[in-house]
Amino acid sequence: MSGLILDTNAYVAFKRGMDGAVEVLSLAEEIVVPAVVLGELLAGFACGDREAENRREFTEFLDLARVRVAVVDSTTASWYGRVYSRLRRSGRPIPANDLWIAASALQNGLPVFSYDRHFDHVEGLAIVARPEDLLP
């Protein structure tokens, strides 16, 4: 597998040592963290009892050679608009942050590693939720 977009819940599952999450991330050649996921995680850390430790561990994760942060730019915003419009027309809206994550995945041509099933409704978006999803 070449790469994937990391959702917040997948990072949390990885940090909790869930076998499937650890295996999926170990198979990825590139792990892309959308800026919105960065924000969600940092907000969660700030609300918790282990902020400094969580931030340190996350910084170490981000420093891995195969991890990069995807910024939001005008192309991401264009994808966001398309995804939002299609989901609204189909009557299947999803949370705004997840729209940004989907937009980032489509922009980068990568699947989303997430346990949120509402991503299934995003046209053209590949989803990874377990190692078997990586099989051709």
C-alpha positions as CSV (number, residue, x, y, z in Angstrom):
1,M,0.0,0.0,0.0
2,S,1.4,3.4,-0.8
3,G,-0.3,5.8,1.5
4,L,-3.4,6.9,3.4
5,I,-5.1,9.9,5.0
6,L,-5.3,9.5,8.8
7,D,-8.6,10.3,10.6
8,T,-8.6,11.3,14.3
9,N,-10.3,8.1,15.5
10,A,-7.7,5.9,13.6
11,Y,-4.8,7.7,15.3
12,V,-6.5,7.2,18.7
13,A,-7.0,3.5,17.9
14,F,-3.3,3.2,17.0
15,K,-2.3,4.9,20.2
16,R,-4.5,2.5,22.2
17,G,-2.7,-0.4,20.5
18,M,-5.6,-1.8,18.6
19,D,-4.1,-4.6,16.5
20,G,-5.9,-3.6,13.3
21,A,-4.9,0.1,13.6
22,V,-1.3,-0.7,14.3
23,E,-1.1,-3.1,11.4
24,V,-2.7,-0.7,8.9
25,L,-0.3,2.1,9.9
26,S,2.6,-0.3,9.7
27,L,1.7,-1.2,6.1
28,A,1.4,2.4,4.9
29,E,4.4,3.8,3.1
30,E,3.0,7.3,3.6
31,I,0.7,8.6,6.3
32,V,-0.9,12.0,5.6
33,V,-2.4,13.9,8.5
34,P,-4.9,16.5,7.4
35,A,-4.6,19.9,9.2
36,V,-8.1,19.4,10.6
37,V,-7.0,16.1,12.2
38,L,-4.0,17.9,13.7
39,G,-6.4,20.5,15.2
40,E,-8.8,17.8,16.5
41,L,-6.0,15.9,18.2
42,L,-4.4,19.0,19.7
43,A,-7.8,20.1,21.0
44,G,-8.4,16.7,22.6
45,F,-5.0,16.7,24.2
46,A,-5.7,20.2,25.6
47,C,-8.9,18.9,27.2
48,G,-7.2,15.8,28.7
49,D,-5.1,15.0,31.7
50,R,-2.0,14.1,29.7
51,E,-1.6,17.0,27.4
52,A,2.2,17.3,27.5
53,E,2.7,13.5,27.1
54,N,0.2,13.3,24.3
55,R,1.7,16.3,22.5
56,R,5.2,14.8,22.8
57,E,4.1,11.4,21.5
58,F,2.2,13.0,18.6
59,T,5.2,15.2,17.7
60,E,7.4,12.1,17.6
61,F,4.8,10.5,15.3
62,L,4.7,13.6,13.0
63,D,8.5,13.6,12.9
64,L,8.5,10.1,11.3
65,A,9.9,10.2,7.7
66,R,6.8,8.7,6.2
67,V,4.3,11.1,8.0
68,R,3.4,14.5,6.6
69,V,0.7,17.1,7.4
70,A,-1.6,18.1,4.5
71,V,-2.4,21.8,4.5
72,V,-5.7,23.2,3.4
73,D,-5.4,25.2,0.2
74,S,-7.7,26.4,-2.6
75,T,-7.7,23.0,-4.2
76,T,-8.7,21.4,-0.9
77,A,-11.5,23.9,-0.7
78,S,-12.7,23.1,-4.2
79,W,-12.9,19.4,-3.3
80,Y,-14.7,20.3,-0.1
81,G,-17.3,22.2,-2.1
82,R,-17.9,19.2,-4.5
83,V,-18.2,16.7,-1.7
84,Y,-20.5,19.0,0.3
85,S,-22.7,19.5,-2.7
86,R,-23.0,15.8,-3.6
87,L,-23.7,14.8,0.0
88,R,-26.3,17.5,0.4
89,R,-28.1,16.5,-2.8
90,S,-28.1,12.9,-1.7
91,G,-29.5,13.8,1.8
92,R,-26.4,12.3,3.5
93,P,-24.5,15.2,5.1
94,I,-21.5,14.5,7.3
95,P,-19.7,16.6,9.9
96,A,-17.8,19.6,8.6
97,N,-14.4,18.4,9.8
98,D,-15.0,15.1,8.0
99,L,-15.8,17.0,4.8
100,W,-12.3,18.5,5.1
101,I,-10.8,15.1,5.7
102,A,-12.6,13.6,2.7
103,A,-11.6,16.6,0.5
104,S,-7.9,16.1,1.5
105,A,-8.1,12.4,0.7
106,L,-9.6,13.1,-2.7
107,Q,-7.1,15.9,-3.4
108,N,-4.2,13.6,-2.6
109,G,-5.7,10.5,-4.3
110,L,-5.5,8.5,-1.0
111,P,-7.9,6.3,1.0
112,V,-9.0,7.5,4.4
113,F,-8.1,5.3,7.4
114,S,-11.2,5.8,9.6
115,Y,-13.7,4.0,11.7
116,D,-16.5,6.5,10.7
117,R,-18.9,4.8,8.4
118,H,-20.3,8.0,7.0
119,F,-17.3,8.3,4.8
120,D,-18.9,5.4,2.8
121,H,-21.3,8.0,1.3
122,V,-18.5,10.1,-0.2
123,E,-18.4,9.3,-3.9
124,G,-15.0,8.2,-5.1
125,L,-13.5,8.0,-1.7
126,A,-11.7,4.8,-0.7
127,I,-12.0,3.8,3.0
128,V,-9.6,1.7,5.1
129,A,-10.9,0.5,8.5
130,R,-9.0,-2.8,8.9
131,P,-5.9,-4.5,7.3
132,E,-8.1,-6.6,5.0
133,D,-9.3,-3.4,3.3
134,L,-5.8,-3.0,2.0
135,L,-5.9,-6.2,-0.1
136,P,-6.5,-5.8,-3.8
